[in-house]
Amino acid sequence: MLDILNFEFMQNAIMAGVLVSIACGIIGTFVVVNRIVFISGGIAHAAYGGIGLGYFFGFNPFIGAIIFAVLSGLGMGIVEKKTKERSDTIIGTMWAIGMGIGIILIDLTKGYKPNLMSYLFGSILAVPKNDLWIMLILDIIIVVMVCLFYKELLAISFDPVFATTRNIPVNSLYLMLIGSIALTIVMVMQVVGLIMVIALLTIPPAVANQFVGEIKQMMIWSTILGIAFIFIGLWLSYSFNLTSGATIIVVSGLAYFLSLGVKYYLARE
């Protein structure tokens, strides 16, 4: 493993893992606390429309995914807050439409056709250096946003009624949080793909939540756990010639069930 660290693609993969873990540690904590995993899943799959948009019009698909994810995420957030219809049905419909648009646009793209599987299951070993800079910028945006609105985000997460009585703009902050989730999902998509993005977004905070209750501690431990899961997954995938994204998710899932067992054992003591 030490020898392969000399290769640029592995260095990029490790850097991508660190940057993604920071975003997941911070935003994933709010996803778990607010119990909005379903919306996150909808955003993840709808983002594929942006990938198709990028290939069809000839610009970076990563940028297209960001645009599509943010717009679809805001749409889903507004639907959940404002509509009288069943929000899960509408979000599921938007989820499917985004995927469909992406696949059709890729079909219509002339010349090179991207590998669908790499976007569905991730390609952390193929993350280019330009995308690392985009990830860094997104991390900075997320960190600054949370630092500026930390108390308000806590208020709307645990007691939105109280937040409303304190004249906190609950709906606006909620949509801002949804936008941040969309940015994070696009980053994670590079590592484990659209299908498994929710696992990496929610498992590290869920493991941390087994042992710590304070939000800041959850964010810190979620970030550390995310980095550990990605590093271990990369090492196993290299050692046994396995798909890196799937290996990272299996490591994360095993760690989650192990944490449940440890918590149960400690509760009996």
C-alpha positions as CSV (number, residue, x, y, z in Angstrom):
1,M,0.0,0.0,0.0
2,L,2.9,2.4,0.8
3,D,4.3,1.8,-2.7
4,I,1.1,2.7,-4.4
5,L,1.0,6.0,-2.5
6,N,3.6,7.2,-5.0
7,F,1.0,7.2,-7.8
8,E,-0.9,10.4,-8.4
9,F,-4.2,8.7,-8.7
10,M,-4.0,7.2,-5.2
11,Q,-2.9,10.6,-3.8
12,N,-5.9,12.2,-5.5
13,A,-8.1,9.4,-4.1
14,I,-6.9,9.9,-0.5
15,M,-7.3,13.7,-0.8
16,A,-10.8,13.2,-2.2
17,G,-11.6,10.9,0.7
18,V,-10.5,13.5,3.3
19,L,-12.5,16.3,1.6
20,V,-15.6,14.2,1.3
21,S,-15.3,13.1,4.9
22,I,-15.3,16.7,6.1
23,A,-18.5,17.5,4.2
24,C,-20.2,14.2,5.3
25,G,-19.2,14.7,8.9
26,I,-20.7,18.1,9.1
27,I,-23.8,17.8,6.8
28,G,-24.4,14.2,7.5
29,T,-24.9,15.0,11.1
30,F,-27.8,17.3,10.2
31,V,-29.2,14.7,7.9
32,V,-29.3,12.2,10.7
33,V,-30.6,14.6,13.3
34,N,-33.4,16.0,11.0
35,R,-34.2,12.5,9.7
36,I,-34.2,13.6,6.0
37,V,-32.4,10.7,4.5
38,F,-35.2,10.2,1.9
39,I,-34.8,13.7,0.5
40,S,-31.0,13.1,0.4
41,G,-31.6,10.0,-1.6
42,G,-33.8,11.8,-4.0
43,I,-31.2,14.5,-4.5
44,A,-28.5,11.9,-5.1
45,H,-30.4,10.2,-7.9
46,A,-31.8,13.4,-9.4
47,A,-28.2,14.7,-9.7
48,Y,-27.6,12.3,-12.6
49,G,-29.6,14.6,-14.8
50,G,-26.9,17.2,-14.3
51,I,-24.2,14.6,-15.4
52,G,-26.1,14.0,-18.6
53,L,-26.6,17.8,-19.1
54,G,-22.8,18.3,-18.8
55,Y,-22.0,15.6,-21.3
56,F,-24.7,16.7,-23.8
57,F,-23.6,20.4,-23.8
58,G,-19.9,19.7,-23.4
59,F,-19.0,21.1,-20.0
60,N,-17.7,19.4,-16.8
61,P,-20.4,16.9,-15.7
62,F,-19.3,17.6,-12.1
63,I,-20.5,21.2,-12.4
64,G,-23.7,20.0,-14.1
65,A,-24.4,17.6,-11.2
66,I,-23.9,20.5,-8.7
67,I,-26.4,22.7,-10.5
68,F,-29.0,19.9,-11.0
69,A,-28.6,18.6,-7.4
70,V,-29.0,22.1,-5.8
71,L,-32.1,22.9,-8.0
72,S,-33.7,19.5,-7.5
73,G,-32.9,19.6,-3.7
74,L,-34.5,23.0,-3.3
75,G,-37.5,21.8,-5.3
76,M,-37.8,18.8,-3.0
77,G,-37.4,21.0,0.1
78,I,-40.2,23.4,-1.0
79,V,-42.4,20.4,-1.9
80,E,-42.0,18.9,1.6
81,K,-42.7,22.2,3.3
82,K,-45.4,23.7,1.2
83,T,-47.4,21.1,-0.7
84,K,-50.4,19.3,0.6
85,E,-49.7,16.3,-1.5
86,R,-47.8,13.3,-0.3
87,S,-44.2,14.6,-0.3
88,D,-42.6,11.2,-0.6
89,T,-44.5,10.5,-3.8
90,I,-43.5,13.8,-5.4
91,I,-39.9,13.5,-4.3
92,G,-39.8,9.9,-5.6
93,T,-41.1,11.2,-8.9
94,M,-38.5,13.9,-9.1
95,W,-35.8,11.3,-8.2
96,A,-36.9,9.1,-11.2
97,I,-37.2,12.0,-13.6
98,G,-33.7,13.3,-12.8
99,M,-32.2,9.8,-13.5
100,G,-34.3,9.5,-16.7
101,I,-33.2,12.9,-18.0
102,G,-29.5,12.1,-17.4
103,I,-29.7,8.7,-19.2
104,I,-31.5,10.2,-22.2
105,L,-29.1,13.1,-22.5
106,I,-26.1,10.7,-22.4
107,D,-27.8,8.5,-25.1
108,L,-28.2,11.7,-27.3
109,T,-24.6,12.7,-26.8
110,K,-22.5,12.2,-29.9
111,G,-19.0,10.6,-29.7
112,Y,-17.7,9.3,-26.4
113,K,-20.3,7.8,-24.1
114,P,-19.4,7.8,-20.4
115,N,-19.5,4.6,-18.4
116,L,-22.8,4.6,-16.5
117,M,-21.5,2.3,-13.9
118,S,-18.7,4.7,-12.8
119,Y,-21.4,7.3,-11.8
120,L,-23.7,4.7,-10.2
121,F,-21.0,3.0,-8.1
122,G,-18.2,5.7,-7.9
123,S,-14.7,6.0,-9.2
124,I,-12.6,7.4,-6.4
125,L,-9.4,6.2,-8.1
126,A,-10.3,8.3,-11.1
127,V,-10.9,11.7,-9.4
128,P,-9.0,14.4,-11.4
129,K,-7.1,17.1,-9.7
130,N,-9.5,19.8,-11.0
131,D,-12.4,18.1,-9.2
132,L,-10.3,18.2,-6.0
133,W,-10.2,22.0,-6.2
134,I,-14.0,22.0,-6.6
135,M,-14.4,19.8,-3.6
136,L,-12.2,22.1,-1.5
137,I,-14.3,25.1,-2.5
138,L,-17.5,23.2,-1.6
139,D,-16.0,22.2,1.7
140,I,-15.2,25.9,2.5
141,I,-18.7,26.9,1.6
142,I,-20.2,24.3,3.9
143,V,-17.9,25.0,6.8
144,V,-18.5,28.8,6.5
145,M,-22.2,28.3,6.3
146,V,-22.4,26.1,9.4
147,C,-20.1,28.4,11.4
148,L,-22.3,31.4,10.5
149,F,-25.7,29.7,11.2
150,Y,-24.8,27.0,13.7
151,K,-27.2,28.1,16.5
152,E,-30.0,28.7,14.0
153,L,-29.5,25.3,12.4
154,L,-29.6,23.6,15.8
155,A,-32.8,25.5,16.6
156,I,-34.6,24.3,13.4
157,S,-33.3,20.8,13.8
158,F,-34.5,20.2,17.4
159,D,-37.4,22.7,17.9
160,P,-38.7,24.4,14.8
161,V,-41.7,25.7,16.6
162,F,-39.5,27.5,19.2
163,A,-37.3,28.8,16.4
164,T,-40.4,30.3,14.7
165,T,-41.4,32.1,17.9
166,R,-37.9,33.6,18.0
167,N,-38.4,35.0,14.5
168,I,-35.8,32.6,13.0
169,P,-36.4,32.1,9.2
170,V,-37.0,28.4,9.6
171,N,-38.0,27.7,5.9
172,S,-35.1,29.7,4.5
173,L,-32.6,28.0,6.8
174,Y,-34.1,24.6,5.9
175,L,-33.7,25.3,2.2
176,M,-30.1,26.4,2.8
177,L,-29.4,23.1,4.6
178,I,-31.0,21.2,1.7
179,G,-28.7,23.1,-0.7
180,S,-25.7,22.1,1.4
181,I,-26.8,18.5,1.4
182,A,-27.0,18.7,-2.4
183,L,-23.4,20.0,-2.6
184,T,-22.2,17.3,-0.2
185,I,-24.0,14.5,-2.2
186,V,-22.3,15.6,-5.5
187,M,-18.9,15.3,-3.7
188,V,-19.7,11.9,-2.3
189,M,-20.9,10.7,-5.7
190,Q,-17.3,10.9,-6.9
191,V,-16.3,8.4,-4.2
192,V,-19.0,5.8,-3.9
193,G,-21.5,6.7,-6.7
194,L,-25.1,7.7,-6.7
195,I,-26.5,4.4,-5.4
196,M,-24.4,4.2,-2.3
197,V,-24.0,7.9,-1.5
198,I,-26.5,7.9,1.3
199,A,-24.6,5.2,3.2
200,L,-21.4,7.3,3.4
201,L,-23.4,10.4,4.2
202,T,-25.3,8.9,7.1
203,I,-23.3,5.9,8.5
204,P,-20.4,7.9,10.1
205,P,-22.8,10.2,11.9
206,A,-25.0,7.3,12.9
207,V,-22.0,5.5,14.4
208,A,-20.8,8.7,16.2
209,N,-24.3,9.2,17.5
210,Q,-24.1,5.8,19.3
211,F,-21.5,7.3,21.7
212,V,-21.8,11.1,21.7
213,G,-24.8,13.3,21.8
214,E,-23.4,16.8,21.3
215,I,-23.6,18.0,17.7
216,K,-20.1,19.4,17.5
217,Q,-18.7,16.1,18.8
218,M,-20.8,14.2,16.3
219,M,-19.4,16.3,13.5
220,I,-15.8,15.8,14.6
221,W,-16.1,12.0,15.1
222,S,-18.2,11.6,11.9
223,T,-15.3,13.2,10.0
224,I,-12.7,11.0,11.6
225,L,-14.8,7.9,11.1
226,G,-15.4,8.8,7.4
227,I,-11.7,9.2,6.8
228,A,-11.0,5.9,8.5
229,F,-13.7,4.0,6.5
230,I,-12.4,5.4,3.2
231,F,-8.8,4.6,4.0
232,I,-9.6,1.1,5.1
233,G,-11.8,0.6,2.1
234,L,-9.1,1.8,-0.3
235,W,-6.5,-0.5,1.3
236,L,-8.8,-3.6,1.1
237,S,-9.9,-2.8,-2.5
238,Y,-6.2,-2.5,-3.5
239,S,-5.1,-5.6,-1.6
240,F,-7.9,-7.9,-2.9
241,N,-8.6,-6.2,-6.3
242,L,-12.2,-5.1,-5.3
243,T,-14.3,-2.2,-6.4
244,S,-13.3,0.7,-4.1
245,G,-16.7,2.4,-3.6
246,A,-18.5,-0.8,-2.7
247,T,-15.6,-1.9,-0.3
248,I,-15.8,1.5,1.4
249,I,-19.5,1.1,2.0
250,V,-19.2,-2.5,3.3
251,V,-16.5,-1.3,5.8
252,S,-18.8,1.5,6.9
253,G,-21.8,-0.8,7.3
254,L,-19.8,-3.4,9.3
255,A,-18.6,-0.6,11.5
256,Y,-22.2,0.5,12.1
257,F,-23.4,-2.9,13.2
258,L,-20.3,-3.3,15.3
259,S,-21.1,0.0,17.0
260,L,-24.6,-1.3,17.8
261,G,-23.2,-4.4,19.3
262,V,-20.7,-2.4,21.4
263,K,-23.4,-0.1,22.6
264,Y,-25.7,-3.0,23.5
265,Y,-22.8,-4.6,25.5
266,L,-22.0,-1.4,27.3
267,A,-25.7,-0.9,28.2
268,R,-25.7,-4.3,29.9
269,E,-22.7,-3.6,32.0
